[in-house]
Amino acid sequence: MRLDRDKLRNFQKKRKFNKHCSQKFLGNSKRESFSSPFSVSGPQKTKKRSKSKILVSMILLFIILGILVLSFGFIFTHNYPSLSLIKSTHSKKDVTMDKEVIIDTGLESRISRVIGTDDGFAGIGSVMTDEKEKYQILLTKIDETGKILWTKLLGADGDDFGYDIIPLDDGFLLLGTTSSGSLGALGRFDAYVIRLDKTGDVIWQKSFGGPDWDRAYKITKVEDNFVFIGDNYEKGKDVTQNFGEHDYWIVSLSKEGKIIWDRSFGGVRWDRAYAVGYDEKNKQIIVAGTSNSFTDGTRYDGYVVSYDTNGNLLWQTVLTNSQTLWPMDLCVTAESVFVAGYVYEFSNVPNFEKLGTEKAFVAKLSLNGEVEYLKTFGENVRIHSVVCNSQSQVQELNDVVYFAGYKYDYEKKVPWYGVFEYNKASDAINVVEKTIDTEYGMLFSISRDEKRNVFILSGSVMDNGKMKGLTKLLPEI
């Protein structure tokens, strides 16, 4: 009722104000009616004609100036056609800037990763269309304006999840995990690779794994082939090595979908690989993940390992902060490898109600695996994905890493992203962090379309209790 009263009072005030203005206008009109232009005396007529001549002259002058400006613009643009290109480029950028694309398919949708293509953007994720159905892989195509062109579902009789996508000259390569027996899954889960043409039609699809639990999370192009990473649980079929429970699983795949070689890394306990990158200059495959096989079993350390293109182990490096550390992604530049994820730090405050807190971390390694630094920041946050400058660019004064993940306050999680910047001279870090307002959600990936100079965030948001897929296009972070 109070709100209604306030509205009524505002309405009454507006009515009084409008009434006052009307009375004032009518009063002025009555006073000015005695000098109407239709009853002008002799001297006033002469003054009026003089003003009319000045007005006509000014109008003619403005018309002539307008013609000159238009003519000059046509000649200048004709002689310098690059200006029209600049204009069209800027208008094209404006179309893709600051766009949020919501994928609302089925009961629950998530977008794991979106990449730029020649004619727009392509994304992969997972969707549950019905409570009685299993998860399926969701593929979506978006044009440069942020309009959804089409969505397609892939999968079969089991739970199928889509995690990564890379562009090909004639289409895409998708990576996920499948439990569908009709797709060849032997154990509980298998790695699942699908090659598609540009319209999203399947060229070939294959599952890879052993007799138990095998998953795949990231894939990258290596020369003319591909490498995907994940974890395996038991030796057999496509898994040629296993050292305990879960091991890193690194698989080299031909463009026809045939395994060239596979390697496992780990020990007697739990080892999982989450990130992969390729150092073009030194032709090495770099993999990052987490392990508790080489600790007392209660603490997880990060392990970064390198293989050549024939599958030979080149080096291995441990990342630790004496507590739990989980690398989730990496990016390779011309000089370094940046690994990011989260740590769990226990509280040192006696009788503190919280056991500990999660913080983000960024670590910098040389291309031969030497750790230059490991920095933590934030509180109650996780980094899921990072992107750096391209391998052709050398960073000089500051290291810059763009990140995405989530932030939570023990009640809800929200999408979280930003910029990590490290100053080499002062040994200081500067972090710019942002969140997306939603009931609940997170970001799974950040990528960069260098052709359009656009950052692409991928994840999920909740609207009225329903989980929806999110793609956000940004000119800067």
ROMIDREN-793255 format. One line per field, with one value per residue (C-alpha): residue number from 1; residue in one letter; x, y, z. Coordinates in nm, 4 decimals. Example, Ala and Ser with C-alpha at 12.3 -4.5 7.8 and 13.67 -1.06 7.14 Angstrom:
# ROMIDREN-793255
n c(1,2) .
res c(a,s) .
c1 c(1.2300,1.3670) .
c2 c(-0.4500,-0.1060) .
c3 c(0.7800,0.7140) .
This chain:
# ROMIDREN-793255
n c(1,2,3,4,5,6,7,8,9,10,11,12,13,14,15,16,17,18,19,20,21,22,23,24,25,26,27,28,29,30,31,32,33,34,35,36,37,38,39,40,41,42,43,44,45,46,47,48,49,50,51,52,53,54,55,56,57,58,59,60,61,62,63,64,65,66,67,68,69,70,71,72,73,74,75,76,77,78,79,80,81,82,83,84,85,86,87,88,89,90,91,92,93,94,95,96,97,98,99,100,101,102,103,104,105,106,107,108,109,110,111,112,113,114,115,116,117,118,119,120,121,122,123,124,125,126,127,128,129,130,131,132,133,134,135,136,137,138,139,140,141,142,143,144,145,146,147,148,149,150,151,152,153,154,155,156,157,158,159,160,161,162,163,164,165,166,167,168,169,170,171,172,173,174,175,176,177,178,179,180,181,182,183,184,185,186,187,188,189,190,191,192,193,194,195,196,197,198,199,200,201,202,203,204,205,206,207,208,209,210,211,212,213,214,215,216,217,218,219,220,221,222,223,224,225,226,227,228,229,230,231,232,233,234,235,236,237,238,239,240,241,242,243,244,245,246,247,248,249,250,251,252,253,254,255,256,257,258,259,260,261,262,263,264,265,266,267,268,269,270,271,272,273,274,275,276,277,278,279,280,281,282,283,284,285,286,287,288,289,290,291,292,293,294,295,296,297,298,299,300,301,302,303,304,305,306,307,308,309,310,311,312,313,314,315,316,317,318,319,320,321,322,323,324,325,326,327,328,329,330,331,332,333,334,335,336,337,338,339,340,341,342,343,344,345,346,347,348,349,350,351,352,353,354,355,356,357,358,359,360,361,362,363,364,365,366,367,368,369,370,371,372,373,374,375,376,377,378,379,380,381,382,383,384,385,386,387,388,389,390,391,392,393,394,395,396,397,398,399,400,401,402,403,404,405,406,407,408,409,410,411,412,413,414,415,416,417,418,419,420,421,422,423,424,425,426,427,428,429,430,431,432,433,434,435,436,437,438,439,440,441,442,443,444,445,446,447,448,449,450,451,452,453,454,455,456,457,458,459,460,461,462,463,464,465,466,467,468,469,470,471,472,473,474,475,476,477) .
res c(m,r,l,d,r,d,k,l,r,n,f,q,k,k,r,k,f,n,k,h,c,s,q,k,f,l,g,n,s,k,r,e,s,f,s,s,p,f,s,v,s,g,p,q,k,t,k,k,r,s,k,s,k,i,l,v,s,m,i,l,l,f,i,i,l,g,i,l,v,l,s,f,g,f,i,f,t,h,n,y,p,s,l,s,l,i,k,s,t,h,s,k,k,d,v,t,m,d,k,e,v,i,i,d,t,g,l,e,s,r,i,s,r,v,i,g,t,d,d,g,f,a,g,i,g,s,v,m,t,d,e,k,e,k,y,q,i,l,l,t,k,i,d,e,t,g,k,i,l,w,t,k,l,l,g,a,d,g,d,d,f,g,y,d,i,i,p,l,d,d,g,f,l,l,l,g,t,t,s,s,g,s,l,g,a,l,g,r,f,d,a,y,v,i,r,l,d,k,t,g,d,v,i,w,q,k,s,f,g,g,p,d,w,d,r,a,y,k,i,t,k,v,e,d,n,f,v,f,i,g,d,n,y,e,k,g,k,d,v,t,q,n,f,g,e,h,d,y,w,i,v,s,l,s,k,e,g,k,i,i,w,d,r,s,f,g,g,v,r,w,d,r,a,y,a,v,g,y,d,e,k,n,k,q,i,i,v,a,g,t,s,n,s,f,t,d,g,t,r,y,d,g,y,v,v,s,y,d,t,n,g,n,l,l,w,q,t,v,l,t,n,s,q,t,l,w,p,m,d,l,c,v,t,a,e,s,v,f,v,a,g,y,v,y,e,f,s,n,v,p,n,f,e,k,l,g,t,e,k,a,f,v,a,k,l,s,l,n,g,e,v,e,y,l,k,t,f,g,e,n,v,r,i,h,s,v,v,c,n,s,q,s,q,v,q,e,l,n,d,v,v,y,f,a,g,y,k,y,d,y,e,k,k,v,p,w,y,g,v,f,e,y,n,k,a,s,d,a,i,n,v,v,e,k,t,i,d,t,e,y,g,m,l,f,s,i,s,r,d,e,k,r,n,v,f,i,l,s,g,s,v,m,d,n,g,k,m,k,g,l,t,k,l,l,p,e,i) .
c1 c(0.0000,0.2880,0.4194,0.0752,0.0532,0.3954,0.2930,-0.0269,0.1611,0.4074,0.1200,-0.0519,0.2686,0.3073,-0.0528,-0.0022,0.3197,0.1580,-0.1412,0.0894,0.2822,-0.0436,-0.1725,0.1583,0.1586,-0.2004,-0.1222,0.1756,-0.0340,-0.2980,-0.0322,0.1292,-0.1965,-0.1942,0.1278,0.0117,0.1978,-0.1340,-0.1789,0.1608,0.1862,0.3972,0.7417,0.7150,0.6489,0.9790,1.1653,0.9976,1.1031,1.4653,1.4658,1.3159,1.5948,1.8615,1.6931,1.6759,2.0433,2.1480,1.9498,2.1120,2.4578,2.3980,2.2777,2.5919,2.8200,2.6368,2.6886,3.0601,3.1034,2.9252,3.1326,3.4563,3.3582,3.2831,3.6148,3.8161,3.6582,3.6999,4.0715,4.1213,3.9111,4.0731,3.8437,3.5384,3.7188,3.7888,3.4249,3.2995,3.5511,3.4371,3.0723,3.1519,3.3247,3.0333,2.8032,2.9959,3.0795,2.9212,2.6815,2.5279,2.3878,2.1652,2.1195,1.7889,1.7498,1.5755,1.5690,1.9353,2.2065,2.5773,2.8263,3.1780,3.3657,3.3032,3.5532,3.5607,3.5052,3.5210,3.1536,3.0812,3.1204,3.0784,3.0244,3.0037,2.8363,2.5885,2.2113,1.9441,1.6295,1.4023,1.4172,1.3800,1.6606,2.0393,2.2755,2.3570,2.6273,2.5073,2.6551,2.5606,2.6433,2.6211,2.6629,2.8705,2.5737,2.5189,2.2170,2.1823,2.1774,2.1219,2.1715,2.2254,2.2255,2.4712,2.4785,2.2948,2.1645,2.4003,2.5230,2.7315,2.9164,3.0859,3.3976,3.6170,3.6072,3.8753,3.8298,3.9312,3.9505,3.6362,3.4529,3.5171,3.6609,3.4653,3.5865,3.3817,3.3041,3.0448,2.8827,2.6724,2.7267,2.5881,2.8732,3.1337,3.1844,3.3502,3.3651,3.1665,3.2986,3.5127,3.6719,3.4559,3.5824,3.3559,3.4561,3.1919,3.1601,3.0767,2.7032,2.7384,2.6915,2.8986,3.1891,3.3091,3.2773,3.4833,3.5130,3.8460,3.9198,3.9836,3.7672,3.6786,3.6666,3.8261,3.7544,3.8816,3.8679,4.0919,4.2236,4.4791,4.6252,4.9824,5.1332,4.9013,4.7538,4.5782,4.6402,4.3677,4.4160,4.2152,4.2485,4.2241,4.1553,4.2603,4.4889,4.3243,4.1944,4.3159,4.4889,4.8381,4.9642,4.8220,5.0236,4.7548,4.4100,4.3482,4.6425,4.6996,4.6062,4.7728,4.6593,4.7970,4.5303,4.5499,4.3126,4.1311,4.0676,4.3288,4.5446,4.9119,5.0354,4.9096,5.0937,5.0005,5.1575,5.0985,5.1423,4.9426,4.6705,4.4750,4.6275,4.4160,4.5145,4.3006,4.5010,4.7120,4.9023,5.1544,5.4860,5.5335,5.8898,6.0244,5.7656,5.6633,5.3239,5.2699,5.0161,4.9044,4.6954,4.6858,4.8193,4.8320,5.0363,5.3651,5.2500,5.1179,4.7857,4.6096,4.7548,4.7277,5.0130,5.0123,5.2266,5.3266,5.4791,5.6200,5.6305,5.7760,5.5575,5.6605,5.5432,5.8814,5.8785,6.1012,6.0554,5.8216,5.7702,5.5794,5.3711,5.2939,5.2061,5.2309,4.8531,4.6045,4.6761,4.4712,4.5872,4.2864,4.4264,4.7417,4.8483,5.1764,5.3467,5.6667,5.8781,5.6768,5.4021,5.1321,4.9424,4.6351,4.3772,4.3028,4.4550,4.2897,4.4524,4.3691,4.3019,4.5674,4.3202,4.2336,3.8679,3.7950,3.4560,3.5903,3.8339,4.0009,3.9481,3.9996,4.2167,4.3135,4.6706,4.8790,5.2217,5.4826,5.7229,5.9986,5.9663,6.1968,5.9836,6.1578,5.9134,5.9637,5.6809,5.3510,5.1097,4.7786,4.4988,4.1307,3.9196,3.6501,3.7338,3.8381,4.0011,3.8767,4.0341,4.3045,4.4180,4.7424,4.8832,4.9602,5.2814,5.4167,5.4008,5.6738,5.5605,5.8092,5.7553,5.4419,5.2971,4.9259,4.6882,4.3092,4.1081,3.7554,3.5902,3.3574,3.3330,3.1151,3.0077,2.9005,2.5489,2.5804,2.8351,2.8521,3.0515,3.3848,3.6504,3.9273,4.2924,4.6033,4.9029,5.2488,5.5140,5.8566,6.0446,5.8475,5.7423,5.3868,5.0599,4.7528,4.4209,4.1079,3.8103,3.4482,3.1350,2.8134,2.4940,2.2849,2.1070,2.3790,2.6382,2.9988,3.2354,3.4073,3.6150,3.7694,3.9037,4.0072,3.9120,4.2147,4.0667,3.7724,3.9641,3.6917,3.7105,3.4635,3.3331,3.1443,2.9495,2.6085,2.3647,2.0435,1.7187,1.4079,1.5648,1.6583,2.0183,2.0922,2.4004,2.5897,2.8155,2.9468,3.1382,3.3569,3.5895,3.8086,3.8332) .
c2 c(0.0000,0.2398,0.1965,0.2818,0.5928,0.7075,0.6584,0.8521,1.1405,1.1548,1.1531,1.4365,1.6412,1.5943,1.7023,2.0190,2.0987,2.0484,2.2591,2.5409,2.5303,2.5404,2.8436,3.0237,2.9489,3.0716,3.3923,3.4655,3.3920,3.6454,3.9101,3.8446,3.8320,4.2105,4.1849,3.9188,3.9094,3.9536,4.3040,4.4677,4.8441,5.0188,5.0520,4.7003,4.5579,4.7026,4.5495,4.2162,4.2163,4.2853,3.9894,3.7671,3.8590,3.7757,3.4426,3.3487,3.4424,3.2251,2.9273,2.9619,2.9802,2.6620,2.4804,2.5806,2.4711,2.1382,2.0712,2.1521,1.9172,1.6288,1.6781,1.6875,1.3715,1.1848,1.2888,1.2109,0.8691,0.7917,0.8720,0.6950,0.3758,0.2480,0.4833,0.2879,-0.0309,0.1194,0.2188,-0.1259,-0.2879,-0.0742,-0.1426,-0.5129,-0.4942,-0.3026,-0.5855,-0.8424,-0.6291,-0.6767,-0.9513,-1.2145,-1.5204,-1.7475,-2.1087,-2.2306,-2.5893,-2.8589,-2.8630,-2.7833,-2.6447,-2.5722,-2.4322,-2.5666,-2.3791,-2.1406,-2.0543,-1.8088,-1.9336,-1.7712,-1.6790,-1.6453,-1.8657,-2.2352,-2.3832,-2.7158,-2.8121,-3.0492,-3.0550,-3.2573,-3.2366,-3.4379,-3.5780,-3.9277,-3.8723,-3.8802,-3.5897,-3.5202,-3.3186,-2.9762,-2.8082,-2.4515,-2.2070,-1.8292,-1.5535,-1.2384,-1.0436,-1.2968,-1.4579,-1.8343,-1.9926,-2.3517,-2.6040,-2.9777,-3.2631,-3.5521,-3.8689,-4.1936,-4.4168,-4.3062,-3.9845,-3.7902,-3.4683,-3.2169,-3.0360,-2.8989,-2.7879,-2.6863,-2.5460,-2.7316,-2.6087,-2.8034,-2.8013,-2.8831,-3.1476,-3.2116,-3.3806,-3.5227,-3.8254,-4.0935,-4.3753,-4.4874,-4.8515,-4.8005,-4.5519,-4.8085,-4.7215,-5.0241,-4.9186,-4.6705,-4.3823,-4.3514,-4.0561,-3.9484,-3.7643,-3.6381,-3.4804,-3.2541,-3.0503,-2.6782,-2.7441,-2.9695,-3.3014,-3.5932,-3.7085,-3.9679,-4.0382,-4.2700,-4.3675,-4.4500,-4.6152,-4.9252,-5.1626,-4.9110,-4.5326,-4.3157,-3.9473,-3.6674,-3.2910,-3.0969,-3.1391,-2.9458,-2.9575,-3.0880,-3.0498,-3.2513,-3.4552,-3.3999,-3.4757,-3.5118,-3.5541,-3.6833,-3.9819,-4.3602,-4.6154,-4.9546,-5.0983,-5.2646,-5.1966,-4.8437,-4.7914,-4.9390,-4.8196,-4.7743,-4.7359,-4.7431,-4.5909,-4.2872,-4.1831,-3.8948,-4.0173,-3.8491,-3.9716,-3.8770,-3.9040,-3.8866,-3.6684,-3.9878,-4.0730,-4.3454,-4.3652,-4.3032,-4.3490,-4.3142,-4.2469,-4.2594,-4.0600,-4.1164,-4.3477,-4.5701,-4.3158,-4.0452,-3.8575,-3.6540,-3.4356,-3.1285,-2.9085,-2.9400,-2.7000,-2.7191,-2.5346,-2.4893,-2.3595,-2.6595,-2.9080,-3.0250,-3.1216,-2.9763,-3.1321,-3.0169,-3.1833,-3.2902,-3.5885,-3.7314,-4.0368,-3.8751,-3.7256,-3.8885,-3.9269,-3.6463,-3.3595,-3.2991,-3.1377,-3.0063,-3.1821,-3.0376,-3.2841,-3.2479,-3.4978,-3.4726,-3.5480,-3.9152,-3.9579,-3.9423,-3.7780,-3.4672,-3.3238,-3.3106,-3.0333,-3.0249,-2.7260,-2.7152,-2.4793,-2.7510,-2.7923,-2.8920,-2.7473,-2.8212,-2.6980,-2.6597,-2.4964,-2.3678,-2.1460,-2.1346,-1.8145,-1.7473,-1.7717,-1.9364,-2.1650,-2.0239,-2.2733,-2.1732,-2.3263,-2.3131,-2.4038,-2.4998,-2.3327,-2.4345,-2.1645,-2.0939,-1.9146,-2.1256,-2.2299,-2.0618,-2.1719,-2.2329,-2.5178,-2.3291,-2.1310,-2.1739,-1.9237,-1.8836,-1.9305,-1.8482,-2.0066,-1.9212,-2.1837,-2.1639,-2.3778,-2.6346,-2.6641,-2.4358,-2.2608,-1.8834,-1.7996,-1.9184,-1.6478,-1.6927,-1.4370,-1.3966,-1.5873,-1.8471,-1.8544,-2.1082,-2.0570,-2.2999,-2.1493,-1.9054,-1.7404,-1.5536,-1.3538,-1.5568,-1.7555,-1.4994,-1.2173,-1.1652,-1.0085,-0.7495,-0.5658,-0.7362,-1.0863,-1.0729,-1.3680,-1.3564,-1.5982,-1.7310,-1.9502,-1.8853,-1.7107,-1.8199,-1.7008,-2.0345,-1.9693,-1.9448,-1.9527,-1.6794,-1.6515,-1.4797,-1.3526,-1.0959,-1.0124,-1.1216,-0.8944,-0.9495,-0.6766,-0.8332,-0.5291,-0.4781,-0.8418,-0.7148,-0.8526,-0.6589,-0.8363,-0.6977,-0.9207,-0.9078,-1.1153,-1.1768,-1.1215,-1.4377,-1.6653,-1.9278,-2.0075,-2.0404,-2.0000,-2.3023,-2.1388,-1.8185,-1.7938,-1.5124,-1.4498,-1.2484,-1.1788,-0.9944,-0.8914,-1.0428,-1.2372,-1.5253,-1.6465,-1.9755,-2.1195,-2.1316,-1.9043,-1.9714,-1.7944,-1.8676,-2.1885,-2.3124,-2.3627,-2.2075,-2.1961,-1.8676,-1.7188,-1.3682,-1.1651,-0.8824,-0.6293,-0.6144,-0.7419) .
c3 c(0.0000,0.0783,-0.2750,-0.4159,-0.2006,-0.3180,-0.6779,-0.6165,-0.4542,-0.7413,-0.9862,-0.7999,-0.7933,-1.1684,-1.2244,-1.0158,-1.2025,-1.5432,-1.4400,-1.3253,-1.6549,-1.8549,-1.6661,-1.7111,-2.0836,-2.1229,-1.9337,-2.1581,-2.4658,-2.3566,-2.3010,-2.6392,-2.8363,-2.8818,-3.0897,-3.3285,-3.6633,-3.8424,-3.7046,-3.7602,-3.8181,-4.0909,-3.9191,-3.7757,-4.1258,-4.2501,-3.9534,-4.0206,-4.3897,-4.2852,-4.0467,-4.3179,-4.5630,-4.3025,-4.2287,-4.5997,-4.6469,-4.3546,-4.4871,-4.8317,-4.6696,-4.4726,-4.7873,-4.9810,-4.6934,-4.6709,-5.0442,-5.0113,-4.7110,-4.8867,-5.2020,-5.0045,-4.8142,-5.1378,-5.2984,-4.9835,-4.9352,-5.3057,-5.2907,-4.9573,-4.9693,-4.6471,-4.4581,-4.5655,-4.4578,-4.1169,-4.0861,-4.1776,-3.9432,-3.6531,-3.7251,-3.7385,-3.4012,-3.2526,-3.3540,-3.1500,-2.8490,-2.5056,-2.6077,-2.3830,-2.5574,-2.3482,-2.4561,-2.3146,-2.4318,-2.2323,-1.8539,-1.7970,-2.0270,-1.9847,-2.2349,-2.1772,-2.4478,-2.7396,-3.0138,-3.3027,-3.6575,-4.0017,-3.9926,-3.6210,-3.3153,-3.2325,-2.8883,-2.7102,-2.3859,-2.2258,-2.1923,-2.0167,-2.2242,-1.9951,-1.6429,-1.7853,-2.0375,-2.0004,-2.0618,-2.4254,-2.5982,-2.7081,-3.0150,-3.1034,-3.3826,-3.3297,-3.5879,-3.5396,-3.4008,-3.1226,-3.2888,-3.2410,-3.5871,-3.4784,-3.1998,-3.2318,-2.9831,-3.0040,-2.7992,-2.7465,-2.4681,-2.1873,-2.0304,-2.2827,-2.1937,-2.4254,-2.2974,-2.5762,-2.9389,-3.1884,-3.5396,-3.8562,-4.2143,-4.3019,-3.9676,-3.6023,-3.3740,-3.0531,-2.7360,-2.4557,-2.2432,-2.3133,-2.1207,-2.4184,-2.5001,-2.8494,-2.9110,-2.8091,-2.4421,-2.2844,-1.9199,-1.7169,-1.9281,-2.2417,-2.4168,-2.7097,-3.0204,-3.2999,-3.6292,-3.7864,-4.1021,-4.0921,-4.0793,-3.7754,-3.9549,-3.8244,-4.0435,-3.7922,-3.4197,-3.2008,-2.8361,-2.6695,-2.3384,-2.1342,-1.9306,-1.6590,-1.6106,-1.8835,-1.9394,-2.1643,-2.1008,-2.3423,-2.6953,-2.8994,-3.2481,-3.2724,-3.6200,-3.8478,-3.5611,-3.2289,-2.8626,-2.6005,-2.2255,-1.9321,-1.6992,-1.7123,-1.4406,-1.5688,-1.8361,-2.1377,-2.4896,-2.5785,-2.2405,-2.2625,-1.9208,-1.5713,-1.2508,-0.9832,-0.9647,-1.1870,-1.4076,-1.6477,-1.9938,-2.2925,-2.6358,-2.9775,-3.2455,-3.6242,-3.8234,-3.9241,-3.5591,-3.5071,-3.1945,-3.2785,-2.9197,-2.5641,-2.2369,-1.8691,-1.5883,-1.2181,-0.9234,-0.6939,-0.6076,-0.7923,-1.0860,-1.3272,-1.6225,-1.6932,-1.9315,-2.2459,-2.4698,-2.7513,-2.7663,-3.1414,-3.1142,-2.9211,-3.0508,-2.7049,-2.5632,-2.2163,-1.9780,-1.6317,-1.3643,-1.0026,-0.8086,-0.4574,-0.5559,-0.4566,-0.1245,0.1922,0.0137,0.1983,-0.0071,-0.3802,-0.5727,-0.9252,-1.1842,-1.5203,-1.7664,-2.1173,-2.4049,-2.7516,-3.0531,-3.0384,-2.6800,-2.5040,-2.1592,-2.1627,-1.8126,-1.5141,-1.2580,-0.9301,-0.8193,-0.4482,-0.1678,0.1016,0.0862,-0.1869,-0.5329,-0.8458,-1.1895,-1.4194,-1.7322,-1.8994,-2.1864,-2.3780,-2.4959,-2.6892,-2.3727,-2.0962,-1.9738,-1.7448,-1.5302,-1.3277,-1.1001,-0.7299,-0.3930,-0.0687,0.2303,0.5855,0.8424,1.1080,1.3362,1.6446,1.6731,1.3406,1.2058,0.8566,0.7992,0.5179,0.2008,-0.1712,-0.3570,-0.7201,-0.8338,-1.1395,-1.1880,-1.4484,-1.5834,-1.8390,-2.1506,-1.9914,-1.6776,-1.4278,-1.1924,-1.1912,-0.9493,-0.8058,-0.6864,-0.5048,-0.4813,-0.4026,-0.1544,-0.2128,-0.5837,-0.8461,-1.1834,-1.4478,-1.7588,-1.8703,-2.1927,-2.2656,-2.5522,-2.8639,-2.8978,-3.1456,-2.8884,-2.6295,-2.3022,-2.1806,-1.8534,-1.7163,-1.7387,-1.8256,-1.7896,-1.8391,-1.6251,-1.5722,-1.3115,-1.0209,-0.6868,-0.3962,-0.0516,0.0987,-0.0253,-0.4015,-0.6819,-0.9445,-1.2706,-1.2027,-1.4436,-1.4705,-1.5367,-1.3466,-1.4004,-1.2557,-1.2547,-1.2861,-1.1590,-0.8369,-0.7793,-0.7322,-0.8671,-0.9691,-1.0148,-1.1774,-1.1031,-1.2147,-1.1620,-1.3531,-1.1571,-1.1461,-0.9001,-0.9451,-1.2102,-1.3161,-1.6104,-1.7597,-2.0296,-2.1568,-2.5114,-2.7403,-3.1018,-3.2156,-3.5592,-3.4045,-3.0896,-2.8719,-2.5450,-2.5217,-2.1853,-2.1622,-1.8715,-1.7088,-1.5240,-1.3367,-1.4184,-1.2080,-1.0849,-1.4330,-1.5443,-1.8847,-2.1028,-2.1221,-2.3891,-2.3270,-2.5871,-2.4563,-2.6252,-2.3163,-1.9605) .
